[in-house]
Amino acid sequence: MKTSATKVLGALNQWLYSQGQQRYDSAKGMVTTFSGLVIKSTTAHIFHVGDARIYLYRDGVLEQLTRDHRVWIGKDKEFLSRAMGVDPHVDIDYRGLAVEVGDLFVFVTDGISSHVTDNRLKQLLDRHGDNLQAGAGAIMEEALRNDSTDNVTVQLLKVLSLPVQTEDDILQRITELPFPPPLAPGMKIDDYEILRELHASKRSEVFLALQQESRRKVILKTPSINFRDDPAYLEGFLHEEWVGKRIDNGHVAKLYECPKRRFLYNISEYVEGQTLRQWIDDHPQTHINTAREYLEQIVAGLRAFHRLEMLHLDLKPDNIMIDRQGVLKIIDLGSTHVAGTAETARTYATDIPQATVNYAAPECAEGVCTMRSDTFSLGVIAYELLTGKLPYGEHDKPLPRKKMRYIPARRWNDNLAPWVDGALRKAVHPDPRQRYSTMSEFLHDLSHPNPEFLDEANAPLIERNPLALWRGLFLASLAVNLGLLYLLFGRG
């Protein structure tokens, strides 16, 4: 938006300058002020040069958004220090700010601003704010009553509704909201009372809070002060809020609107219960029926992401809550990838953390993630539910695909049917092209024997489990040797 508007205004300025040079001498060119406002989605883009003004009237407070480009050279003498048409090149002031429903933008020429003080302007807006025509008329009459002989123009624009925010709108708020102060139980921040700290890391702090008006318990998450000057981190923090507000699904934790906040934090649903990680620790080999039920709920939540062309990319037991009614909800949306690119070009490299190593699809480490990448993470969770282990063991860094060796789930849980093991193997295949194309196929194969995996179960042991074959041969050889030793030395 800034680039486009600057190009247009620059072209207009050059035309005005050239026309002025042709028709007048350099002291009497075609000169004008310009103050423009473009509202795109929920962001206001302000472009200004000259001495007209734009004000914002919000919640009874009047703020001048533009700066007068005017120089006084005497008691009654002044001139424009910057305007359209004065020079071949013009410096345009730009400002972006988040818009709220109910905002009133006030445009006035210097014939108004020179004869109506800001205090008087606020009084007139207080009195006529809901009737824009009456308010504009009252402001104009006030200027004329105070002997204004210049251009007397006023325009009022009120925001009645707004669309869903884009990511750029949320990013705009980075520079507008300060970091919250250090929080502790009993403290209040805006409409929330801190009850206790739930989690703290080097990247963020999570608190259980009570909303004063509704008396509802919520999760309040704040960014770490360590990243105050890291725009990529702040973008990721606000990205989570934007994603959460777009998704409305019973298996994804809700993020709530907090329109009156004065600090940088987000508010989400408080799910009273335990994480899936805690469940697995307490039930290291979940019964197949319970595992299927849990996986179906996780898939229902993931589908809400995929329908909106989003990838969660950090699916793991720690990011799934089980409430007291047994409902699973996906949490922590900070690594979610959204299809498409943002409008504005970033001047910094984003460094948003993505999937945890042991649950990350190998192609994500190569920078290419798809919906099948979430299927991989889902498969790892399914494997861990049924075995208490990981399909490729635990690692501190991503494994190259060529070094990934699947550990059969039946090695840890011999109660599993071979076709269930086959479904798990396919879901976590290192090559995304060999995985399930849809999550529903995976769920189906966990409940219905797939002939493809039954054939695998009947394959020679050397193909199905070479390690078990060699271990068996070793034990058999050891038994034979011990028998021979007994025959040779036992009788003697």
C-alpha positions as CSV (number, residue, x, y, z in Angstrom):
1,M,0.0,0.0,0.0
2,K,2.7,2.5,0.9
3,T,4.7,1.7,-2.2
4,S,1.7,2.0,-4.5
5,A,0.4,5.2,-3.1
6,T,3.9,6.8,-3.1
7,K,4.3,6.0,-6.8
8,V,0.9,7.6,-7.6
9,L,1.5,10.7,-5.5
10,G,5.0,11.1,-6.9
11,A,3.6,11.0,-10.5
12,L,0.9,13.6,-9.6
13,N,3.5,15.8,-8.0
14,Q,5.7,15.7,-11.1
15,W,2.8,16.6,-13.3
16,L,1.8,19.5,-11.1
17,Y,5.4,20.8,-11.0
18,S,5.8,20.6,-14.8
19,Q,2.4,22.3,-15.4
20,G,3.4,25.1,-12.9
21,Q,6.7,25.6,-14.7
22,Q,4.9,26.0,-18.0
23,R,2.1,28.3,-16.9
24,Y,3.7,30.4,-14.2
25,D,7.1,31.5,-13.0
26,S,8.7,29.3,-10.3
27,A,7.3,31.4,-7.4
28,K,3.7,30.8,-8.5
29,G,3.5,27.2,-9.4
30,M,0.5,24.8,-9.2
31,V,0.9,23.9,-5.5
32,T,-1.5,22.0,-3.3
33,T,-1.6,20.2,0.0
34,F,-2.7,16.5,0.1
35,S,-4.0,14.5,3.0
36,G,-5.4,11.0,2.1
37,L,-6.6,8.0,4.1
38,V,-7.0,4.4,2.7
39,I,-8.6,1.8,4.9
40,K,-7.7,-1.7,3.8
41,S,-9.0,-4.6,5.9
42,T,-8.5,-3.3,9.5
43,T,-5.5,-1.0,8.8
44,A,-5.6,2.7,8.1
45,H,-2.9,4.0,5.7
46,I,-2.4,7.8,6.0
47,F,-0.5,9.9,3.4
48,H,0.1,13.5,4.0
49,V,1.9,16.6,2.7
50,G,1.1,20.2,3.5
51,D,-1.0,21.9,6.2
52,A,-4.4,20.2,6.0
53,R,-5.0,17.8,8.9
54,I,-6.4,14.4,9.8
55,Y,-7.5,13.7,13.3
56,L,-8.6,10.4,15.0
57,Y,-11.5,10.7,17.5
58,R,-11.6,7.4,19.5
59,D,-13.3,6.8,22.9
60,G,-13.6,10.5,23.6
61,V,-10.0,11.3,22.8
62,L,-8.9,13.5,19.9
63,E,-5.5,12.8,18.3
64,Q,-3.9,14.7,15.4
65,L,-2.4,12.1,13.1
66,T,-0.6,14.4,10.6
67,R,2.1,17.1,11.0
68,D,1.7,20.6,9.6
69,H,4.4,21.3,7.0
70,R,4.3,25.0,7.7
71,V,7.1,27.5,8.6
72,W,6.4,30.8,10.3
73,I,8.7,33.7,9.2
74,G,7.0,36.4,11.2
75,K,4.1,37.2,13.4
76,D,1.6,37.1,10.6
77,K,3.7,35.5,7.8
78,E,4.0,31.8,7.1
79,F,4.6,29.5,4.1
80,L,4.3,25.8,3.3
81,S,7.6,24.0,3.8
82,R,6.4,21.0,1.9
83,A,3.6,20.6,-0.6
84,M,2.6,18.9,-3.9
85,G,4.0,20.7,-7.0
86,V,6.8,22.7,-5.3
87,D,9.7,20.5,-6.3
88,P,10.1,17.7,-8.8
89,H,10.4,15.3,-5.9
90,V,8.2,15.3,-2.8
91,D,8.6,13.7,0.5
92,I,5.2,12.1,1.6
93,D,4.5,11.4,5.2
94,Y,3.2,7.9,5.8
95,R,1.6,6.4,8.9
96,G,-0.2,3.1,9.4
97,L,-2.4,2.3,12.4
98,A,-5.0,-0.3,13.4
99,V,-8.6,0.7,13.0
100,E,-11.4,-0.1,15.5
101,V,-15.1,-0.1,15.0
102,G,-16.5,3.3,16.1
103,D,-13.3,5.3,15.0
104,L,-14.1,8.7,13.7
105,F,-11.6,10.3,11.3
106,V,-11.8,14.1,10.9
107,F,-10.3,15.9,7.8
108,V,-10.0,19.7,8.0
109,T,-8.3,22.3,5.9
110,D,-6.2,25.1,7.4
111,G,-9.2,27.4,7.2
112,I,-10.7,25.2,10.0
113,S,-7.6,24.3,12.0
114,S,-6.4,28.0,12.2
115,H,-9.7,29.2,13.7
116,V,-11.0,26.2,15.7
117,T,-8.8,24.9,18.6
118,D,-8.4,21.2,19.2
119,N,-10.3,21.6,22.5
120,R,-13.2,23.3,20.8
121,L,-13.1,20.7,18.0
122,K,-13.3,17.9,20.6
123,Q,-16.3,19.6,22.3
124,L,-18.2,19.8,19.0
125,L,-17.4,16.1,18.2
126,D,-18.6,15.2,21.7
127,R,-21.8,16.9,21.1
128,H,-22.5,15.8,17.5
129,G,-20.4,12.6,17.1
130,D,-23.3,10.4,16.2
131,N,-24.7,12.9,13.6
132,L,-21.9,13.4,11.1
133,Q,-23.7,16.0,9.0
134,A,-24.6,18.1,12.1
135,G,-21.0,17.7,13.4
136,A,-19.4,18.9,10.2
137,G,-21.8,21.8,9.9
138,A,-21.1,22.9,13.5
139,I,-17.3,22.8,12.9
140,M,-17.7,24.8,9.7
141,E,-19.9,27.4,11.4
142,E,-17.4,27.7,14.3
143,A,-14.6,28.6,11.9
144,L,-16.7,31.2,10.0
145,R,-17.9,32.7,13.3
146,N,-14.2,33.1,14.2
147,D,-13.6,35.1,10.9
148,S,-12.0,32.4,8.8
149,T,-11.4,33.7,5.3
150,D,-9.5,30.7,4.0
151,N,-10.8,27.4,2.5
152,V,-13.3,26.1,5.1
153,T,-13.7,22.4,4.5
154,V,-14.4,19.6,6.9
155,Q,-15.1,15.9,6.3
156,L,-16.0,13.2,8.9
157,L,-15.7,9.5,8.3
158,K,-16.9,6.9,10.8
159,V,-16.0,3.2,10.8
160,L,-19.2,1.1,11.3
161,S,-17.8,-2.4,10.8
162,L,-14.6,-4.2,9.9
163,P,-13.7,-7.4,8.1
164,V,-11.5,-10.2,9.5
165,Q,-8.0,-9.1,10.1
166,T,-5.2,-10.0,7.7
167,E,-1.8,-11.0,9.0
168,D,-0.4,-7.6,8.0
169,D,-3.1,-5.9,10.1
170,I,-1.9,-7.9,13.2
171,L,1.7,-7.2,12.3
172,Q,0.8,-3.5,12.3
173,R,0.0,-3.8,16.0
174,I,3.5,-4.9,16.9
175,T,4.7,-1.2,17.1
176,E,1.5,-0.1,18.8
177,L,1.2,-2.3,21.9
178,P,3.9,-2.2,24.6
179,F,5.1,-5.4,26.4
180,P,3.2,-6.1,29.6
181,P,5.0,-5.5,33.0
182,P,6.2,-8.6,34.9
183,L,3.1,-10.5,36.0
184,A,2.4,-12.3,39.3
185,P,-0.6,-13.9,41.0
186,G,-3.1,-11.2,42.2
187,M,-2.0,-8.6,39.7
188,K,-4.5,-7.2,37.2
189,I,-3.9,-6.3,33.6
190,D,-6.7,-4.7,31.7
191,D,-9.8,-6.8,32.3
192,Y,-7.9,-9.8,33.6
193,E,-6.7,-10.9,37.1
194,I,-3.7,-13.2,37.2
195,L,-4.4,-16.4,39.2
196,R,-1.2,-18.4,38.7
197,E,1.6,-19.1,36.3
198,L,1.1,-22.3,34.3
199,H,4.3,-22.3,32.1
200,A,7.4,-20.2,31.5
201,S,10.1,-20.5,28.9
202,K,12.6,-18.3,27.3
203,R,10.1,-17.5,24.6
204,S,6.8,-16.8,26.5
205,E,4.9,-17.0,29.8
206,V,1.5,-18.6,30.2
207,F,-0.9,-17.7,33.0
208,L,-4.3,-18.8,34.2
209,A,-6.3,-15.6,34.5
210,L,-9.9,-14.6,35.4
211,Q,-11.8,-12.2,33.2
212,Q,-13.4,-9.7,35.5
213,E,-16.6,-9.0,33.6
214,S,-17.6,-12.6,32.7
215,R,-15.8,-14.3,35.7
216,R,-14.5,-16.8,33.1
217,K,-11.1,-18.5,33.5
218,V,-8.9,-18.0,30.5
219,I,-5.3,-18.5,29.4
220,L,-3.2,-15.3,29.1
221,K,0.0,-15.7,27.1
222,T,2.7,-13.0,27.0
223,P,5.8,-12.7,24.9
224,S,9.2,-12.9,26.5
225,I,10.9,-9.5,27.2
226,N,14.0,-11.1,25.7
227,F,12.5,-10.7,22.2
228,R,11.4,-7.1,22.5
229,D,13.6,-6.1,19.5
230,D,13.0,-9.2,17.5
231,P,10.3,-8.4,14.8
232,A,10.3,-12.0,13.5
233,Y,9.5,-13.4,16.9
234,L,6.8,-10.8,17.5
235,E,5.3,-11.6,14.1
236,G,5.1,-15.3,15.1
237,F,3.5,-14.4,18.4
238,L,0.8,-12.3,16.7
239,H,0.5,-14.8,13.9
240,E,-0.8,-17.3,16.5
241,E,-3.6,-15.0,17.4
242,W,-4.7,-14.3,13.8
243,V,-4.8,-18.1,13.1
244,G,-6.7,-18.9,16.2
245,K,-9.4,-16.3,15.4
246,R,-10.0,-17.8,12.0
247,I,-10.6,-21.4,13.2
248,D,-13.9,-22.3,14.9
249,N,-13.8,-26.0,15.8
250,G,-14.6,-27.9,18.9
251,H,-11.2,-29.7,18.8
252,V,-9.1,-26.6,18.5
253,A,-8.7,-24.3,21.5
254,K,-10.4,-20.9,20.9
255,L,-8.6,-17.6,20.9
256,Y,-10.7,-14.7,22.1
257,E,-11.1,-11.1,21.1
258,C,-9.6,-8.6,23.6
259,P,-10.4,-5.2,21.9
260,K,-9.5,-3.0,25.0
261,R,-6.1,-4.5,25.7
262,R,-3.3,-2.0,26.2
263,F,-0.4,-4.5,26.2
264,L,0.9,-7.3,24.0
265,Y,-0.7,-10.6,25.0
266,N,-3.3,-13.0,23.7
267,I,-6.3,-14.7,25.4
268,S,-7.3,-18.2,24.7
269,E,-9.7,-20.9,26.0
270,Y,-8.8,-22.5,29.3
271,V,-9.0,-26.3,28.9
272,E,-9.2,-27.9,32.3
273,G,-7.6,-31.4,32.1
274,Q,-4.3,-32.9,31.1
275,T,-2.1,-32.9,28.1
276,L,-1.9,-36.0,25.8
277,R,1.7,-36.2,26.9
278,Q,0.6,-36.8,30.5
279,W,-1.9,-39.4,29.3
280,I,0.7,-41.3,27.4
281,D,3.1,-41.2,30.4
282,D,0.3,-42.7,32.6
283,H,-0.9,-45.1,29.9
284,P,2.3,-46.1,27.9
285,Q,0.4,-48.6,25.7
286,T,-3.1,-47.2,25.2
287,H,-5.8,-49.7,24.1
288,I,-6.4,-49.6,20.4
289,N,-10.0,-48.5,20.8
290,T,-9.1,-45.5,22.9
291,A,-6.3,-44.7,20.6
292,R,-8.7,-44.7,17.6
293,E,-11.1,-42.4,19.4
294,Y,-8.4,-39.9,20.3
295,L,-7.0,-39.9,16.8
296,E,-10.4,-39.3,15.3
297,Q,-10.7,-36.2,17.5
298,I,-7.3,-34.9,16.5
299,V,-8.1,-35.4,12.8
300,A,-11.3,-33.5,13.3
301,G,-9.2,-30.5,14.6
302,L,-6.6,-30.8,11.9
303,R,-9.2,-30.8,9.2
304,A,-10.3,-27.3,10.4
305,F,-6.7,-26.2,9.6
306,H,-6.5,-27.9,6.2
307,R,-9.9,-26.5,5.0
308,L,-8.4,-23.0,5.5
309,E,-5.2,-24.1,3.7
310,M,-3.3,-24.1,7.0
311,L,-0.7,-26.6,8.3
312,H,-0.3,-26.9,12.1
313,L,3.4,-28.1,11.8
314,D,3.9,-28.6,15.6
315,L,1.6,-31.4,16.3
316,K,2.8,-33.4,19.3
317,P,1.3,-34.8,22.6
318,D,2.3,-31.7,24.5
319,N,0.2,-29.5,22.2
320,I,-3.0,-31.5,22.7
321,M,-5.2,-31.1,25.7
322,I,-7.8,-33.7,27.0
323,D,-10.6,-32.0,29.0
324,R,-12.5,-33.6,31.8
325,Q,-15.2,-34.8,29.4
326,G,-12.6,-36.6,27.3
327,V,-12.6,-34.0,24.5
328,L,-9.2,-33.4,22.8
329,K,-8.3,-29.9,21.7
330,I,-5.3,-28.8,19.7
331,I,-3.4,-25.9,21.2
332,D,-0.3,-23.7,20.4
333,L,-0.8,-22.4,16.9
334,G,2.4,-20.3,16.7
335,S,4.0,-22.5,14.0
336,T,1.0,-22.7,11.8
337,H,1.8,-22.1,8.1
338,V,-0.8,-20.3,6.0
339,A,-0.9,-20.7,2.2
340,G,0.0,-17.6,0.3
341,T,2.3,-14.8,1.1
342,A,1.8,-11.5,3.0
343,E,1.3,-8.3,1.0
344,T,4.2,-6.4,2.5
345,A,7.8,-7.5,1.9
346,R,9.6,-8.4,5.1
347,T,12.9,-6.7,5.8
348,Y,14.0,-9.4,8.2
349,A,14.2,-13.2,8.1
350,T,11.5,-15.0,10.0
351,D,12.7,-17.6,12.5
352,I,9.4,-19.0,13.8
353,P,10.1,-22.4,15.5
354,Q,8.4,-25.3,13.7
355,A,7.7,-28.9,14.5
356,T,9.5,-30.6,17.4
357,V,12.3,-32.8,16.0
358,N,10.9,-36.3,16.8
359,Y,7.5,-35.4,15.4
360,A,8.6,-33.4,12.4
361,A,8.2,-34.7,8.9
362,P,11.7,-35.0,7.3
363,E,10.7,-32.8,4.3
364,C,10.0,-29.9,6.7
365,A,13.7,-29.8,7.6
366,E,14.2,-29.3,3.8
367,G,11.8,-26.3,3.8
368,V,8.9,-28.1,2.0
369,C,5.8,-28.9,4.1
370,T,2.5,-30.2,2.9
371,M,-0.7,-31.6,4.5
372,R,1.1,-34.9,4.5
373,S,3.6,-33.4,6.9
374,D,0.8,-33.1,9.5
375,T,-0.1,-36.7,8.7
376,F,3.4,-37.7,9.6
377,S,3.1,-36.0,13.0
378,L,-0.3,-37.7,13.5
379,G,1.3,-41.1,12.7
380,V,4.0,-40.5,15.3
381,I,1.4,-39.7,17.9
382,A,-0.6,-42.8,17.0
383,Y,2.6,-44.9,17.2
384,E,3.4,-43.4,20.6
385,L,-0.1,-43.9,21.9
386,L,0.0,-47.6,21.1
387,T,3.6,-48.4,22.1
388,G,4.9,-45.7,24.4
389,K,7.8,-45.3,22.0
390,L,8.8,-43.4,18.8
391,P,8.9,-45.0,15.4
392,Y,12.5,-43.8,14.7
393,G,13.7,-43.5,18.2
394,E,14.6,-40.2,20.0
395,H,16.9,-37.7,18.3
396,D,18.2,-34.2,19.1
397,K,18.3,-33.1,15.4
398,P,16.4,-34.1,12.2
399,L,17.5,-37.4,10.7
400,P,18.3,-37.5,6.9
401,R,15.7,-39.6,5.1
402,K,18.3,-42.2,4.1
403,K,19.1,-42.9,7.8
404,M,15.5,-43.3,9.0
405,R,14.8,-46.9,9.9
406,Y,11.3,-47.7,11.0
407,I,11.0,-49.7,14.2
408,P,8.0,-52.1,14.0
409,A,5.4,-51.2,16.5
410,R,4.8,-54.9,17.3
411,R,8.3,-55.0,18.8
412,W,7.0,-53.0,21.7
413,N,3.4,-54.1,21.7
414,D,2.9,-57.7,20.5
415,N,-0.9,-57.3,21.0
416,L,-1.1,-55.1,17.9
417,A,-2.3,-56.8,14.7
418,P,0.3,-56.8,11.8
419,W,-2.1,-54.6,9.6
420,V,-2.2,-51.9,12.4
421,D,1.6,-51.9,12.3
422,G,1.4,-51.6,8.5
423,A,-0.8,-48.6,8.8
424,L,1.5,-46.9,11.2
425,R,4.5,-47.6,9.0
426,K,2.8,-46.0,6.0
427,A,1.7,-42.9,8.0
428,V,5.3,-42.1,9.1
429,H,7.0,-43.1,5.8
430,P,10.1,-40.8,5.2
431,D,8.9,-40.1,1.7
432,P,5.7,-38.0,1.7
433,R,4.6,-39.5,-1.6
434,Q,4.5,-43.0,0.1
435,R,2.3,-41.7,3.0
436,Y,-1.5,-41.5,3.1
437,S,-3.0,-38.9,0.8
438,T,-5.8,-38.2,3.3
439,M,-6.0,-38.7,7.1
440,S,-9.3,-40.5,6.7
441,E,-7.5,-43.3,4.8
442,F,-5.2,-43.7,7.8
443,L,-8.1,-43.8,10.3
444,H,-9.8,-46.4,8.1
445,D,-6.7,-48.7,8.0
446,L,-6.4,-48.5,11.7
447,S,-9.9,-50.1,12.0
448,H,-10.1,-52.3,8.9
449,P,-7.4,-54.8,7.8
450,N,-5.8,-53.6,4.6
451,P,-4.9,-56.6,2.4
452,E,-1.7,-54.8,1.4
453,F,-0.5,-55.0,5.0
454,L,-1.7,-58.6,5.4
455,D,0.6,-59.6,2.6
456,E,3.4,-57.8,4.4
457,A,2.6,-59.8,7.5
458,N,3.0,-63.1,5.5
459,A,6.3,-61.9,3.9
460,P,9.5,-63.7,4.9
461,L,10.9,-62.7,8.3
462,I,14.1,-61.5,6.6
463,E,12.0,-58.8,4.9
464,R,9.6,-58.0,7.8
465,N,12.1,-57.9,10.6
466,P,15.7,-58.7,9.7
467,L,17.0,-57.8,13.2
468,A,14.6,-60.4,14.8
469,L,15.8,-63.0,12.3
470,W,19.5,-62.5,13.1
471,R,18.8,-62.4,16.8
472,G,16.9,-65.7,16.5
473,L,19.7,-67.3,14.5
474,F,22.3,-66.1,17.1
475,L,20.3,-67.6,19.9
476,A,19.8,-70.8,18.0
477,S,23.6,-71.0,17.3
478,L,24.4,-70.3,20.9
479,A,22.1,-73.1,22.1
480,V,23.7,-75.5,19.6
481,N,27.2,-74.6,20.8
482,L,26.3,-74.9,24.4
483,G,24.9,-78.3,23.7
484,L,28.1,-79.4,21.9
485,L,30.2,-78.1,24.9
486,Y,28.0,-80.2,27.2
487,L,28.5,-83.3,25.1
488,L,32.3,-82.8,25.0
489,F,33.0,-81.9,28.5
490,G,29.9,-82.7,30.5
491,R,30.4,-86.4,30.5
492,G,34.0,-86.1,31.5
